Amino acid sequence: MWTVVYIAANRAQAEEIRGLLSAEGVLANIRPAGIAMLGDGLYEVMVLESEADEAQAVLCQFAAR
């Protein structure tokens, strides 16, 4: 089952986060998080439930840089 680990402000940011997770060996997927009013809108970054803790650790490590 897929679990949302991050809500990105736009598709480019979602792709960047997905790439970061993939580089660390975490399978990630993105999907729009609703209908965009202006621009391309919010995107959910999702990982497999079994990899959610690892994904959060990667995101925290990335944010600390």
Backbone as numpy.savetxt, mean C-alpha at the origin, in Angstrom:
# Nx Ny Nz CAx CAy CAz Cx Cy Cz
-6.64 -14.01 2.33 -7.48 -12.84 2.33 -6.58 -11.59 2.33
-6.98 -10.57 1.58 -6.23 -9.32 1.48 -6.60 -8.38 2.62
-5.61 -7.65 3.13 -5.79 -6.71 4.22 -5.18 -5.36 3.82
-5.90 -4.29 4.06 -5.40 -2.94 3.75 -4.37 -2.55 4.81
-3.18 -2.13 4.34 -2.14 -1.69 5.27 -1.79 -0.22 5.09
-2.29 0.40 4.01 -1.96 1.80 3.76 -3.01 2.39 2.83
-3.36 3.65 3.05 -4.23 4.39 2.15 -3.37 5.49 1.53
-3.17 5.41 0.23 -2.34 6.37 -0.49 -3.18 7.51 -1.03
-2.57 8.68 -1.14 -3.27 9.88 -1.59 -3.58 9.85 -3.09
-2.81 9.04 -3.84 -3.03 8.95 -5.29 -2.39 7.67 -5.81
-2.59 7.40 -7.09 -2.08 6.15 -7.69 -0.56 6.09 -7.67
0.10 7.22 -7.94 1.56 7.23 -7.96 2.14 6.84 -6.60
1.56 7.38 -5.54 2.02 7.04 -4.20 1.75 5.56 -3.89
0.58 5.07 -4.31 0.24 3.66 -4.10 1.23 2.75 -4.83
1.59 3.11 -6.05 2.56 2.32 -6.82 3.92 2.33 -6.13
4.31 3.47 -5.57 5.59 3.58 -4.87 5.60 2.66 -3.64
4.53 2.68 -2.88 4.43 1.82 -1.69 4.41 0.35 -2.08
3.66 0.02 -3.13 3.63 -1.37 -3.60 5.03 -1.82 -4.02
5.75 -0.96 -4.72 7.13 -1.28 -5.12 8.05 -1.49 -3.94
7.90 -0.65 -2.93 8.70 -0.77 -1.72 8.45 -2.12 -1.04
7.18 -2.47 -0.90 6.83 -3.74 -0.27 7.32 -4.92 -1.11
7.14 -4.84 -2.41 7.60 -5.92 -3.30 9.10 -6.12 -3.21
9.84 -5.01 -3.12 11.30 -5.10 -3.01 11.73 -5.82 -1.73
10.87 -5.78 -0.72 11.16 -6.46 0.55 10.56 -7.87 0.59
10.00 -8.32 -0.54 9.47 -9.67 -0.61 8.04 -9.83 -0.15
7.31 -8.72 -0.02 5.91 -8.77 0.42 5.01 -8.59 -0.81
4.14 -9.54 -1.04 3.19 -9.45 -2.15 2.17 -8.37 -1.84
2.05 -7.37 -2.72 1.13 -6.25 -2.48 0.29 -5.99 -3.72
-0.88 -5.42 -3.50 -1.82 -5.08 -4.56 -2.42 -3.72 -4.23
-2.91 -3.02 -5.24 -3.57 -1.74 -4.99 -4.94 -1.73 -5.65
-5.84 -0.89 -5.10 -7.15 -0.70 -5.71 -7.69 0.67 -5.31
-8.50 1.27 -6.16 -9.09 2.56 -5.81 -9.96 2.42 -4.57
-9.95 3.47 -3.74 -10.71 3.45 -2.50 -11.92 4.37 -2.61
-12.71 4.18 -3.63 -13.89 5.00 -3.82 -13.84 5.73 -5.15
-14.80 6.58 -5.36 -14.91 7.33 -6.60 -14.14 8.63 -6.45
-13.27 8.89 -7.40 -12.47 10.12 -7.37 -13.30 11.31 -7.82
-13.35 12.35 -7.01 -14.04 13.58 -7.38 -13.11 14.46 -8.23
-11.90 14.64 -7.77 -10.89 15.42 -8.48 -9.60 14.62 -8.50
-8.90 14.64 -9.59 -7.66 13.87 -9.68 -7.94 12.38 -9.71
-6.96 11.60 -9.25 -7.18 10.16 -9.31 -7.60 9.56 -7.98
-7.70 10.33 -6.92 -8.28 9.86 -5.67 -7.42 8.94 -4.84
-8.01 8.42 -3.78 -7.31 7.56 -2.83 -7.21 6.13 -3.35
-6.14 5.44 -2.91 -5.92 4.05 -3.26 -5.57 3.26 -2.01
-6.09 2.05 -1.91 -5.74 1.15 -0.83 -4.56 0.28 -1.26
-3.59 0.15 -0.38 -2.48 -0.78 -0.60 -2.78 -1.98 0.28
-2.87 -3.14 -0.34 -3.27 -4.36 0.37 -2.18 -5.42 0.29
-2.10 -6.22 1.33 -1.20 -7.37 1.37 -1.98 -8.57 1.88
-1.42 -9.73 1.71 -2.05 -10.92 2.27 -2.06 -10.80 3.80
-3.13 -11.26 4.41 -3.28 -11.15 5.86 -2.09 -11.74 6.59
-1.54 -12.82 6.06 -0.40 -13.47 6.70 0.88 -12.64 6.64
0.91 -11.61 5.77 2.10 -10.76 5.63 1.87 -9.35 6.16
0.73 -9.11 6.80 0.38 -7.76 7.26 1.38 -7.21 8.28
1.80 -8.03 9.23 2.75 -7.56 10.25 4.08 -7.18 9.60
4.56 -8.01 8.69 5.81 -7.72 8.00 5.68 -6.44 7.17
4.55 -6.27 6.50 4.31 -5.07 5.69 4.33 -3.83 6.57
3.69 -3.89 7.73 3.68 -2.74 8.64 5.09 -2.41 9.12
5.89 -3.42 9.38 7.27 -3.20 9.81 8.07 -2.51 8.70
7.87 -2.94 7.46 8.56 -2.31 6.32 8.12 -0.86 6.18
6.83 -0.60 6.29 6.33 0.77 6.17 6.85 1.66 7.30
6.91 1.14 8.51 7.44 1.91 9.64 8.92 2.22 9.44
9.66 1.25 8.96 11.08 1.43 8.70 11.28 2.49 7.61
10.46 2.46 6.58 10.53 3.43 5.49 10.20 4.83 5.99
9.19 4.95 6.85 8.77 6.25 7.38 9.84 6.86 8.29
10.64 6.00 8.93 11.66 6.49 9.85 12.86 7.09 9.12
12.96 6.87 7.83 14.12 7.39 7.06 14.05 8.87 6.90
